[in-house]
Amino acid sequence: MLLLADAAFDATAFLRDVKTSGAQFLIRSSARRVPTPFRHLGDGSYLARLGYGVLPVLLEVRVTQVTVSLADGTVRCEQWRLLTSLLDPIRYPADELVRLYHDREAYSRGHQPFL
């Protein structure tokens, strides 16, 4: 199971509980959260650990910063990021995760994601 959710659901303890349940997550991070990378990946994403001072065991996540193309052709880097427990950049490329996140409403209506 993959949980797709907006920034209101990015609390560290909640993410840990989702992962502990056996599910995976792809969640937009709040703008205030800027995880420190510990390993950069070839697709532009990076690995980080969450939970300093909150969790007894840190939670490893993959972070993708989203680039948006506006209707007028302008490209800008958004201030929010996607957090995921899908750590393998070969199996789950960052651009596919971004597409999946943006299409989350279609998946809630029964369409199957690429996972």
Secondary structure as UniProt FT lines:
FT   STRAND          2..5
FT   HELIX           7..9
FT   HELIX           12..20
FT   TURN            21..22
FT   STRAND          24..28
FT   TURN            31..32
FT   STRAND          37..40
FT   TURN            42..43
FT   STRAND          46..50
FT   TURN            52..54
FT   STRAND          59..69
FT   TURN            71..72
FT   STRAND          75..84
FT   TURN            89..91
FT   HELIX           94..102
FT   HELIX           104..108
FT   TURN            109..110
//
